């Protein structure tokens, strides 16, 4: 057996949509599974020198958890990952790995879960713990993950032009979440609720609203304080009237190109070439399978 699963990068939160909004991006990881060759795990691309090759990687662990849940045993397999999503940058690399693992386990064990995206999402969200990333990685498009496990998928507006601004600094989700306050003022909760509603309109019908809709009072300021250089870039983009938000927990920023605002460059942002600025498209498809 040989099969390859492709899973997109995702940007969660999207300003006011804390722990609920997610957007799939045209930046994908591929993981290929083979059963008729020497077992093992290899990586190329992003994180190739950091990721374990002893079966303790997140793809392998997700596969093992699915097999354990079904009281089945995985056969020996070879996994080869081709990574384009940066690690620990707020672009959903963990969710991409878990979704890939769930799909590959379903394929190799002939479970049929991969034919039902809802089943893939439910397992991936449970294993990885971040439904706001698992939803767009599974379903594609713009997704709203509800606390009860339901997901609403929407088509992103075709004029959306996301730009990932990826700094040369890691920020773990655990550290970013630990910095958040346990409670927030009522007026801030109301502020975010109103802007989250506007954000749905901006992403699906009227992208010109993004400058206003992306405003947040719950998480971005706290997380940006952990990465002062990123805070400076965030502020610079806002001064230039470029819509921008923290992607996931950070450290990546997600900006949106607008006809009446300058496109960000390393020079205009005053950052080194180690920062990567990637114009991307919103991806309407979630995971896909070849083989």
Backbone bond lengths (Angstrom), bond angles and torsions (degrees), N, CA, C in turn:
res aa  C-N    CA-C-N  psi(-1)  N-CA   C-N-CA  omega(-1)  CA-C   N-CA-C  phi
1 X - - - 1.461 - - 1.516 109.68 -
2 X 1.313 115.41 138.92 1.472 120.96 174.21 1.526 107.75 -141.05
3 X 1.341 116.10 130.18 1.461 120.55 178.71 1.513 109.17 -150.34
4 X 1.336 115.70 146.59 1.462 122.16 177.00 1.513 108.74 -122.18
5 X 1.327 116.05 130.91 1.459 120.70 174.69 1.518 108.43 -111.03
6 X 1.307 115.99 134.33 1.460 124.06 178.88 1.523 108.19 -111.22
7 X 1.340 116.33 129.06 1.464 120.94 -176.77 1.527 109.00 -131.63
8 X 1.345 117.86 133.99 1.467 119.54 -175.73 1.523 113.60 -82.71
9 X 1.327 114.43 156.25 1.459 121.53 165.32 1.517 108.59 -64.83
10 X 1.323 115.32 156.39 1.463 120.23 -179.89 1.523 109.56 -139.44
11 X 1.309 115.29 149.73 1.459 121.83 173.80 1.514 107.51 -117.86
12 X 1.327 116.17 119.49 1.463 120.97 -176.79 1.525 110.78 -103.13
13 X 1.314 114.33 167.35 1.468 125.19 179.89 1.524 112.35 76.36
14 X 1.339 116.77 -58.31 1.466 120.91 177.92 1.521 111.50 52.61
15 X 1.320 115.47 56.03 1.453 120.60 179.46 1.515 111.81 78.13
16 X 1.346 118.18 -108.47 1.461 120.37 -173.06 1.522 114.68 -78.66
17 X 1.325 118.62 -9.01 1.469 121.03 -174.54 1.510 113.33 -87.93
18 X 1.320 116.65 49.91 1.457 122.16 -174.00 1.533 111.73 -56.29
19 X 1.341 114.79 125.90 1.468 122.71 176.56 1.525 113.68 61.98
20 X 1.322 117.73 18.72 1.466 118.80 -179.41 1.520 113.96 -139.54
21 X 1.330 118.71 -39.29 1.463 121.16 -177.61 1.531 110.57 -86.73
22 X 1.337 115.40 147.22 1.458 120.63 174.22 1.516 110.65 -152.74
23 X 1.325 116.18 149.44 1.458 122.31 -179.45 1.526 108.53 -133.78
24 X 1.333 116.52 126.28 1.460 121.26 175.81 1.528 109.78 -79.60
25 X 1.326 116.09 142.15 1.460 122.32 -176.02 1.527 110.40 -123.53
26 X 1.326 115.24 151.38 1.472 120.64 179.42 1.529 110.05 -79.51
27 X 1.307 114.61 68.98 1.456 124.08 174.88 1.519 104.45 -151.40
28 X 1.328 117.39 109.93 1.470 119.85 -165.03 1.516 113.15 -126.06
29 X 1.326 114.45 148.82 1.463 122.59 168.56 1.524 109.14 -99.22
30 X 1.332 115.90 145.15 1.466 122.43 173.76 1.520 108.36 -116.46
31 X 1.318 117.19 135.56 1.460 121.60 172.73 1.527 107.71 -127.90
32 X 1.321 115.61 123.34 1.463 121.48 -179.13 1.527 109.75 -106.57
33 X 1.315 115.68 132.53 1.465 122.70 177.69 1.519 108.97 -112.93
34 X 1.339 116.04 135.77 1.461 121.98 174.30 1.515 109.39 -134.15
35 X 1.330 115.86 140.24 1.460 120.41 178.66 1.523 112.78 -105.90
36 X 1.327 117.07 -13.52 1.470 120.39 -174.80 1.514 112.20 -105.98
37 X 1.318 116.70 38.33 1.460 121.42 178.33 1.521 108.60 -149.67
38 X 1.325 117.17 179.33 1.458 121.22 -177.14 1.518 110.19 -64.25
39 X 1.335 118.24 125.94 1.471 120.10 179.82 1.524 111.89 -63.09
40 X 1.327 115.85 151.63 1.458 121.21 178.42 1.519 110.14 157.51
41 X 1.315 115.71 175.89 1.463 122.29 -179.39 1.516 108.80 -130.58
42 X 1.315 117.23 128.92 1.462 121.72 176.08 1.517 109.15 -133.23
43 X 1.343 115.41 153.96 1.463 121.60 -178.68 1.519 109.69 -133.43
44 X 1.312 114.64 149.34 1.459 121.10 169.00 1.515 108.50 -140.60
45 X 1.335 116.01 155.89 1.460 119.95 -179.97 1.513 111.97 89.80
46 X 1.316 116.59 -145.54 1.464 122.45 -176.48 1.531 111.05 -59.05
47 X 1.330 115.56 128.67 1.464 120.75 175.64 1.511 114.94 73.63
48 X 1.333 118.14 11.94 1.467 119.72 -175.84 1.527 112.27 -59.30
49 X 1.329 117.20 -32.44 1.466 120.44 -179.26 1.524 112.73 -89.29
50 X 1.336 117.18 -4.71 1.461 120.94 -177.30 1.527 112.97 -106.97
51 X 1.300 117.43 -30.16 1.461 121.05 -173.03 1.526 111.47 -77.91
52 X 1.333 117.27 141.86 1.470 119.99 -179.09 1.523 111.55 -71.31
53 X 1.315 115.18 152.50 1.466 121.39 178.49 1.531 111.11 -120.16
54 X 1.335 116.03 17.22 1.468 120.71 -178.34 1.518 113.23 -102.94
55 X 1.344 116.36 13.88 1.453 119.74 -179.48 1.515 114.56 89.42
56 X 1.344 116.52 4.47 1.470 119.59 178.05 1.517 112.09 -97.07
57 X 1.326 117.66 5.94 1.463 121.32 176.87 1.521 109.52 -68.47
58 X 1.323 116.19 165.22 1.465 121.23 -172.61 1.530 112.37 -69.77
59 X 1.322 118.12 -32.87 1.465 119.75 176.57 1.527 109.71 -63.42
60 X 1.327 116.54 -49.64 1.465 120.76 -179.31 1.521 111.58 -63.52
61 X 1.327 116.56 -41.18 1.469 119.80 -179.85 1.520 111.45 -64.79
62 X 1.337 117.18 -39.92 1.465 119.82 177.54 1.526 110.49 -63.95
63 X 1.317 116.94 -41.81 1.465 120.08 176.96 1.527 110.74 -59.35
64 X 1.327 116.01 -45.03 1.464 120.23 -179.32 1.521 111.80 -64.16
65 X 1.322 116.90 -37.59 1.463 120.24 179.79 1.530 111.44 -67.67
66 X 1.326 117.03 -38.01 1.463 119.91 176.89 1.527 109.72 -65.00
67 X 1.335 116.81 -45.84 1.469 120.32 179.44 1.524 111.03 -60.52
68 X 1.335 116.33 -42.59 1.462 120.09 179.85 1.520 111.37 -63.74
69 X 1.328 115.96 -40.54 1.459 119.83 179.24 1.528 110.80 -61.09
70 X 1.333 116.39 -34.89 1.459 120.98 -178.79 1.524 112.57 -90.90
71 X 1.345 116.96 4.02 1.477 122.55 -178.20 1.522 111.12 56.18
72 X 1.343 114.77 42.15 1.455 121.57 178.53 1.526 109.63 -122.32
73 X 1.317 115.98 165.63 1.460 121.26 179.09 1.523 109.28 -114.77
74 X 1.312 116.04 130.11 1.457 120.11 177.73 1.523 110.27 -70.80
75 X 1.323 118.06 140.45 1.465 119.78 171.96 1.524 109.69 -74.53
76 X 1.326 118.66 162.34 1.469 120.26 173.52 1.528 109.71 -61.76
77 X 1.314 116.71 132.68 1.458 120.35 -177.65 1.528 109.48 -137.79
78 X 1.323 114.56 157.98 1.468 121.86 169.29 1.521 107.22 -105.54
79 X 1.335 116.50 131.36 1.454 122.42 176.20 1.514 108.83 -115.97
80 X 1.325 116.02 133.21 1.466 121.10 175.35 1.524 107.81 -129.08
81 X 1.323 115.21 115.87 1.448 120.15 -178.57 1.511 112.49 -103.58
82 X 1.320 116.24 135.29 1.463 122.90 173.42 1.519 107.24 -116.74
83 X 1.326 115.89 104.99 1.463 121.38 -170.64 1.522 112.09 -101.33
84 X 1.316 115.06 130.53 1.463 121.86 172.82 1.521 111.54 -116.46
85 X 1.325 117.11 -14.57 1.461 121.64 -178.97 1.531 108.77 -87.70
86 X 1.327 118.84 121.79 1.465 120.74 178.98 1.529 111.40 -61.71
87 X 1.323 115.49 148.11 1.461 120.71 -179.90 1.525 110.67 -83.93
88 X 1.331 115.51 144.11 1.473 122.80 172.76 1.532 112.22 52.00
89 X 1.330 115.50 43.13 1.461 120.14 179.29 1.524 112.63 -124.12
90 X 1.328 118.27 5.38 1.452 119.63 179.66 1.506 114.36 83.62
91 X 1.338 117.52 24.26 1.460 121.35 179.16 1.526 112.21 -116.94
92 X 1.322 116.83 20.47 1.460 120.50 170.29 1.510 115.59 75.79
93 X 1.344 118.03 28.40 1.466 119.03 179.98 1.526 111.63 -62.06
94 X 1.331 117.36 -37.10 1.470 120.10 179.94 1.519 111.42 -66.82
95 X 1.331 116.52 -44.81 1.460 119.16 178.95 1.526 111.21 -64.19
96 X 1.317 117.18 -37.72 1.462 119.97 177.31 1.522 110.63 -61.26
97 X 1.335 116.98 -40.74 1.464 120.69 179.13 1.520 111.16 -65.76
98 X 1.337 116.65 -43.20 1.463 119.82 -177.89 1.524 110.86 -67.99
99 X 1.324 117.59 -43.96 1.469 120.01 177.49 1.524 109.73 -59.36
100 X 1.326 117.20 -43.49 1.464 120.08 177.62 1.526 110.91 -59.78
101 X 1.337 116.62 -43.55 1.456 120.24 -179.75 1.516 113.00 -63.47
102 X 1.336 117.00 -42.02 1.464 120.72 178.72 1.527 110.30 -63.00
103 X 1.325 117.01 -45.03 1.465 120.90 -178.52 1.524 110.54 -65.52
104 X 1.327 117.50 -44.56 1.467 119.95 -178.48 1.520 111.36 -66.90
105 X 1.331 117.38 -37.78 1.466 119.27 176.24 1.520 110.72 -62.83
106 X 1.322 116.52 -41.73 1.460 120.08 178.17 1.525 111.22 -61.33
107 X 1.338 115.83 -40.92 1.462 119.79 -179.42 1.530 111.85 -66.48
108 X 1.332 116.81 -50.22 1.461 119.78 -173.16 1.521 111.87 -72.18
109 X 1.341 116.31 -27.16 1.464 120.23 178.55 1.530 112.64 -96.68
110 X 1.339 116.72 0.31 1.465 123.03 179.25 1.524 111.10 55.17
111 X 1.334 115.42 49.91 1.466 120.77 -178.14 1.524 112.81 -88.09
112 X 1.330 117.15 -24.71 1.453 120.55 -178.76 1.519 114.59 82.45
113 X 1.328 117.39 -1.04 1.473 120.01 -178.75 1.519 110.61 -61.79
114 X 1.336 116.95 -35.80 1.465 120.89 -176.58 1.517 112.89 -63.11
115 X 1.334 117.06 -16.16 1.465 120.22 178.21 1.522 111.99 -83.93
116 X 1.311 117.16 -10.20 1.465 122.98 -178.76 1.523 109.30 -122.30
117 X 1.332 118.66 94.89 1.466 119.91 -177.50 1.529 113.65 -52.96
118 X 1.328 117.00 -32.50 1.453 118.74 178.66 1.517 112.28 -61.43
119 X 1.313 116.61 -37.23 1.460 120.41 177.71 1.514 112.03 -69.63
120 X 1.330 116.44 -39.83 1.471 120.23 176.36 1.522 109.99 -61.24
121 X 1.334 116.18 -46.21 1.459 119.89 -179.92 1.523 111.72 -60.63
122 X 1.321 117.53 -46.85 1.463 120.39 -176.56 1.524 110.90 -59.33
123 X 1.324 117.77 -44.45 1.460 120.73 179.63 1.523 111.30 -68.99
124 X 1.330 116.90 -43.84 1.465 120.02 -178.60 1.519 111.32 -63.75
125 X 1.324 117.60 -42.81 1.465 120.99 179.65 1.523 110.92 -64.15
126 X 1.334 116.68 -38.46 1.467 120.34 178.99 1.528 111.16 -67.61
127 X 1.329 116.54 -42.74 1.466 120.54 -177.58 1.521 111.42 -70.80
128 X 1.328 116.38 -45.31 1.465 120.29 -172.51 1.517 113.01 -90.47
129 X 1.327 116.61 -27.87 1.451 120.21 174.65 1.513 115.65 86.72
130 X 1.346 117.97 6.28 1.457 120.02 -178.19 1.525 109.60 -130.65
131 X 1.331 117.53 83.33 1.467 120.07 -178.71 1.522 113.55 -62.45
132 X 1.348 117.61 -24.91 1.463 118.96 -179.41 1.523 111.68 -68.53
133 X 1.332 118.10 -24.20 1.463 121.03 171.82 1.522 111.94 -92.26
134 X 1.322 116.77 -39.79 1.465 119.97 -177.76 1.524 111.59 -62.93
135 X 1.339 117.40 -32.69 1.468 119.96 -177.78 1.528 112.66 -64.26
136 X 1.343 119.94 -54.70 1.460 117.77 179.46 1.534 112.97 -68.32
137 X 1.341 117.51 -29.65 1.460 119.21 176.42 1.517 111.00 -64.24
138 X 1.326 116.79 -30.13 1.467 121.58 -179.57 1.521 112.05 -87.85
139 X 1.321 116.84 -49.28 1.462 121.37 -170.67 1.529 113.75 -98.36
140 X 1.340 117.98 -18.03 1.449 120.92 -174.15 1.519 111.72 74.87
141 X 1.331 116.32 176.81 1.452 121.63 176.91 1.517 113.34 69.60
142 X 1.325 115.48 -155.81 1.459 123.32 176.08 1.526 107.32 -100.79
143 X 1.321 116.82 127.19 1.456 120.50 -175.09 1.521 111.24 -124.67
144 X 1.328 114.47 149.39 1.456 122.61 174.13 1.520 106.44 -119.82
145 X 1.333 116.54 112.47 1.461 121.87 179.68 1.523 108.71 -95.81
146 X 1.308 116.51 122.02 1.458 122.27 -178.26 1.523 110.52 -91.81
147 X 1.324 118.07 154.62 1.470 120.80 -177.69 1.526 114.17 -60.60
148 X 1.343 117.82 -24.06 1.464 119.81 -179.04 1.522 112.75 -84.97
149 X 1.349 117.42 5.08 1.457 121.28 178.13 1.518 114.28 97.17
150 X 1.321 118.06 -8.18 1.463 120.59 177.74 1.529 110.32 -75.74
151 X 1.324 115.60 154.67 1.466 121.79 178.95 1.523 109.20 -133.54
152 X 1.319 115.11 136.14 1.470 121.11 171.60 1.517 107.59 -112.39
153 X 1.334 116.25 121.66 1.460 120.69 177.64 1.520 109.99 -101.37
154 X 1.332 116.70 136.56 1.466 122.76 178.51 1.528 108.76 -126.61
155 X 1.311 115.73 151.72 1.464 120.37 174.54 1.522 109.36 -79.40
156 X 1.328 118.23 124.58 1.464 119.52 175.02 1.525 110.50 -65.64
157 X 1.324 116.11 149.76 1.463 119.68 176.92 1.531 109.42 -61.87
158 X 1.330 118.61 137.26 1.470 120.30 -176.94 1.520 113.94 -64.02
159 X 1.327 118.11 -17.66 1.462 120.15 179.92 1.528 113.43 -88.54
160 X 1.330 118.24 0.12 1.466 119.75 176.55 1.521 109.81 -62.88
161 X 1.329 115.72 133.65 1.469 120.28 178.79 1.525 109.29 -130.92
162 X 1.338 116.61 79.42 1.467 119.85 -178.94 1.525 111.52 -68.04
163 X 1.318 115.12 148.37 1.465 122.86 175.49 1.525 107.29 -132.87
164 X 1.311 116.61 116.80 1.463 120.49 175.91 1.525 108.78 -86.47
165 X 1.316 115.84 126.04 1.464 122.02 177.92 1.522 106.15 -111.49
166 X 1.329 115.83 103.88 1.462 122.40 -167.19 1.528 109.55 -107.19
167 X 1.327 118.19 106.97 1.466 120.07 179.90 1.517 111.98 -77.80
168 X 1.298 115.16 165.62 1.460 121.20 178.67 1.529 109.67 -88.88
169 X 1.330 115.99 54.88 1.459 120.54 179.54 1.525 108.59 -151.05
170 X 1.345 114.95 132.09 1.461 120.72 176.72 1.524 109.74 -82.55
171 X 1.321 116.17 150.25 1.458 121.88 170.69 1.521 107.01 -144.61
172 X 1.315 116.68 111.43 1.459 119.84 -176.80 1.522 110.08 -71.10
173 X 1.325 115.30 146.03 1.456 120.36 177.59 1.527 110.62 -60.84
174 X 1.332 116.35 -38.10 1.469 119.97 -179.34 1.521 111.21 -62.10
175 X 1.325 117.14 -43.87 1.471 120.30 179.50 1.522 110.73 -66.62
176 X 1.330 116.54 -41.37 1.461 120.31 -178.88 1.519 111.23 -66.27
177 X 1.326 117.02 -37.20 1.463 119.84 179.54 1.523 111.36 -74.35
178 X 1.339 116.34 -35.68 1.465 119.72 -179.65 1.522 112.02 -63.64
179 X 1.318 117.58 -25.06 1.461 121.23 -178.47 1.519 113.08 -78.36
180 X 1.323 117.76 -12.52 1.464 120.56 -175.60 1.528 111.14 -75.11
181 X 1.326 117.46 146.12 1.465 120.38 177.25 1.531 110.81 -70.71
182 X 1.337 115.60 153.02 1.460 120.49 -179.38 1.526 111.99 -74.11
183 X 1.332 117.12 -27.84 1.462 121.50 178.84 1.518 109.11 -134.04
184 X 1.332 116.02 158.46 1.457 120.77 178.34 1.521 108.53 -132.24
185 X 1.333 118.21 152.49 1.462 120.77 178.22 1.527 111.44 -63.36
186 X 1.321 115.71 148.22 1.459 121.50 179.99 1.529 111.35 -56.24
187 X 1.355 117.02 -41.35 1.465 118.50 -177.64 1.527 111.75 -65.15
188 X 1.345 117.23 -29.92 1.460 119.60 177.59 1.530 111.04 -72.62
189 X 1.319 116.91 -37.98 1.463 120.13 176.43 1.525 110.80 -63.09
190 X 1.333 116.69 -41.76 1.468 121.08 178.03 1.529 110.04 -64.46
191 X 1.332 116.10 -43.55 1.462 121.51 178.96 1.536 110.19 -56.10
192 X 1.335 116.28 -48.42 1.460 119.08 -177.97 1.523 112.23 -68.39
193 X 1.328 116.78 -36.60 1.457 118.47 177.83 1.516 112.25 -61.32
194 X 1.316 116.32 -42.74 1.465 120.44 179.88 1.521 111.05 -66.22
195 X 1.335 116.59 -43.57 1.463 119.40 -178.57 1.531 112.23 -72.51
196 X 1.330 117.37 -29.25 1.462 119.74 175.13 1.525 110.42 -64.70
197 X 1.321 116.61 -41.29 1.468 119.54 176.91 1.531 110.72 -61.14
198 X 1.323 116.02 -42.24 1.467 120.07 178.48 1.528 111.02 -66.79
199 X 1.328 116.71 -31.99 1.461 120.98 -179.32 1.530 111.55 -64.22
200 X 1.316 117.05 -36.93 1.460 119.84 176.30 1.526 110.16 -60.27
201 X 1.318 116.19 -44.24 1.467 120.88 177.24 1.527 111.18 -62.71
202 X 1.329 116.52 -41.40 1.467 120.66 -177.49 1.524 111.65 -66.31
203 X 1.313 117.43 -41.38 1.463 120.76 -175.97 1.520 113.04 -76.56
204 X 1.303 116.96 -25.31 1.464 119.46 -173.70 1.520 114.59 -109.75
205 X 1.362 116.70 -23.25 1.473 117.89 -173.28 1.517 114.63 -133.33
206 X 1.317 119.10 -32.85 1.459 119.90 -172.81 1.534 110.73 -146.03
207 X 1.338 117.48 81.71 1.469 120.90 -176.78 1.530 114.09 -57.49
208 X 1.324 118.71 -21.88 1.464 120.40 178.40 1.524 112.30 -60.11
209 X 1.332 116.88 -19.20 1.463 121.13 179.73 1.530 112.90 -79.05
210 X 1.319 117.88 -6.12 1.466 120.64 -172.91 1.522 113.15 -59.36
211 X 1.315 118.12 -36.51 1.467 120.24 -178.35 1.526 110.98 -56.88
212 X 1.317 116.28 -40.47 1.462 120.61 179.59 1.523 111.28 -83.78
213 X 1.327 116.40 -43.41 1.462 120.81 -172.11 1.518 113.27 -64.71
214 X 1.332 118.52 -30.05 1.466 121.86 -174.60 1.524 113.87 -75.02
215 X 1.293 118.88 -2.69 1.466 120.57 -176.82 1.529 111.03 -68.53
216 X 1.306 115.05 143.06 1.474 121.55 -173.95 1.521 110.10 -144.59
217 X 1.338 116.45 146.81 1.459 121.06 175.21 1.531 113.16 -124.76
218 X 1.336 117.62 4.84 1.461 119.12 -172.63 1.524 114.70 -100.02
219 X 1.313 118.39 -36.74 1.469 117.31 -169.36 1.524 115.66 -137.56
220 X 1.339 118.42 -28.54 1.463 119.18 -169.23 1.527 113.18 -66.91
221 X 1.320 118.21 -45.58 1.464 119.75 -177.45 1.528 111.37 -60.91
222 X 1.319 116.52 -40.26 1.458 120.19 -179.62 1.519 110.49 -64.89
223 X 1.302 116.75 -43.42 1.461 120.09 -177.85 1.525 111.77 -72.30
224 X 1.307 117.21 -37.68 1.463 119.53 178.13 1.522 111.71 -65.56
225 X 1.328 117.21 -27.62 1.466 119.78 177.39 1.528 111.82 -64.51
226 X 1.340 117.24 -21.87 1.463 120.86 178.54 1.527 112.26 -77.00
227 X 1.328 117.03 -18.12 1.474 122.02 -176.55 1.527 108.11 -134.56
228 X 1.329 118.57 79.44 1.472 121.84 -173.49 1.515 114.39 -55.70
229 X 1.332 118.49 -37.03 1.466 120.01 179.25 1.526 111.20 -63.64
230 X 1.324 116.20 -36.98 1.466 120.26 177.79 1.526 109.95 -70.27
231 X 1.327 116.50 -37.80 1.466 120.84 175.88 1.523 110.59 -57.31
232 X 1.337 117.03 -42.42 1.464 120.32 179.94 1.523 111.25 -61.85
233 X 1.335 116.44 -41.10 1.461 120.49 179.59 1.529 110.59 -68.37
234 X 1.312 116.78 -41.60 1.464 121.80 176.98 1.529 110.47 -56.52
235 X 1.333 115.42 -48.12 1.470 119.70 -179.60 1.523 111.40 -64.51
236 X 1.338 116.50 -38.88 1.460 120.47 178.72 1.524 111.48 -62.79
237 X 1.315 117.03 -41.59 1.464 120.51 178.67 1.527 111.06 -64.76
238 X 1.315 116.68 -41.56 1.459 119.00 178.69 1.528 111.52 -63.78
239 X 1.341 116.20 -39.47 1.471 118.87 177.54 1.521 111.69 -63.38
240 X 1.321 116.61 -28.19 1.466 121.77 178.71 1.525 112.28 -88.08
241 X 1.326 116.37 5.66 1.468 123.03 177.70 1.529 112.61 65.53
242 X 1.352 115.36 30.14 1.456 120.90 174.16 1.526 108.25 -94.27
243 X 1.330 119.21 121.35 1.463 120.03 177.10 1.528 110.33 -61.51
244 X 1.321 116.88 132.62 1.458 120.01 -174.79 1.519 109.85 -152.38
245 X 1.326 115.71 149.46 1.461 121.87 174.87 1.522 108.40 -146.57
246 X 1.313 115.92 165.98 1.458 121.38 171.47 1.521 107.47 -76.44
247 X 1.329 116.75 131.44 1.461 120.67 179.32 1.520 108.97 -85.77
248 X 1.324 116.49 115.99 1.453 120.03 -177.36 1.514 110.98 59.76
249 X 1.331 115.41 -131.69 1.464 120.67 176.88 1.520 111.96 -85.85
250 X 1.339 118.89 -3.42 1.449 122.78 -175.01 1.531 109.04 94.01
251 X 1.288 117.14 177.45 1.445 129.17 9.33 1.535 114.75 -88.84
252 X 1.328 117.30 -3.81 1.459 120.93 179.56 1.526 110.64 -66.04
253 X 1.323 115.38 144.94 1.458 122.41 169.24 1.524 108.61 -105.36
254 X 1.333 116.09 143.38 1.450 120.81 174.07 1.518 107.69 -112.38
255 X 1.332 115.30 113.66 1.461 121.32 176.93 1.523 108.69 -105.47
256 X 1.321 115.45 167.90 1.458 120.71 177.54 1.518 108.54 -129.90
257 X 1.337 116.30 124.78 1.458 120.96 179.60 1.526 109.91 -67.58
258 X 1.332 114.25 138.98 1.462 121.60 178.22 1.527 107.92 -131.10
259 X 1.332 116.92 146.54 1.458 120.39 -177.42 1.523 112.63 -63.47
260 X 1.343 117.21 -28.36 1.460 120.17 -175.59 1.528 113.01 -102.89
261 X 1.330 116.76 19.12 1.468 120.75 177.90 1.522 108.96 -135.91
262 X 1.333 117.37 145.97 1.459 119.44 -177.39 1.525 111.47 -68.93
263 X 1.331 116.53 139.79 1.462 120.64 176.05 1.529 109.15 -70.38
264 X 1.303 118.26 132.46 1.467 119.80 -178.23 1.520 112.00 -67.63
265 X 1.307 115.25 141.87 1.462 122.92 173.90 1.524 107.64 -133.04
266 X 1.324 116.52 166.05 1.466 119.51 176.98 1.522 110.60 -58.66
267 X 1.328 116.11 -40.65 1.464 119.62 -178.72 1.526 111.41 -67.61
268 X 1.335 117.07 -44.83 1.463 118.91 -177.52 1.524 111.78 -67.54
269 X 1.328 116.71 -27.37 1.458 120.58 179.65 1.525 112.21 -90.44
270 X 1.332 116.45 -9.12 1.463 120.60 179.98 1.509 113.22 67.67
271 X 1.348 116.93 35.76 1.461 120.57 -179.70 1.518 109.78 -118.54
272 X 1.317 115.76 160.21 1.459 121.32 -176.95 1.523 110.81 -74.89
273 X 1.330 114.57 170.71 1.461 120.52 178.65 1.522 111.84 -67.84
274 X 1.336 117.74 -12.99 1.461 120.76 176.58 1.527 111.59 -67.31
275 X 1.344 116.59 -22.57 1.461 120.20 173.29 1.521 108.38 -78.48
276 X 1.311 116.57 132.37 1.465 120.75 179.85 1.531 109.92 -104.58
277 X 1.301 115.47 131.32 1.464 121.59 179.75 1.520 107.24 -116.81
278 X 1.320 115.43 109.10 1.461 121.71 -171.76 1.525 111.40 -116.41
279 X 1.335 118.42 107.29 1.471 119.08 168.29 1.534 108.72 -68.18
280 X 1.304 116.27 125.68 1.458 121.72 -177.27 1.526 109.09 -127.79
281 X 1.311 115.60 164.40 1.463 120.74 171.68 1.524 108.22 -104.81
282 X 1.324 115.51 153.58 1.455 119.04 168.46 1.524 107.39 -70.52
283 X 1.315 115.89 137.46 1.476 121.27 -177.29 1.528 109.42 -99.83
284 X 1.305 116.26 125.03 1.464 119.53 -178.17 1.524 112.00 -82.58
285 X 1.347 116.94 -18.81 1.459 121.34 -177.89 1.527 109.77 -102.02
286 X 1.332 116.04 144.40 1.449 120.16 172.72 1.525 110.04 -86.23
287 X 1.324 117.01 -137.13 1.465 119.62 179.43 1.523 110.24 -65.20
288 X 1.332 114.92 153.64 1.470 120.88 173.71 1.518 108.76 -137.98
289 X 1.321 114.76 158.57 1.468 121.42 -175.32 1.519 109.22 -124.94
290 X 1.323 115.90 136.11 1.463 122.77 175.01 1.518 107.43 -123.39
291 X 1.295 115.68 113.98 1.464 118.59 179.82 1.513 112.13 118.67
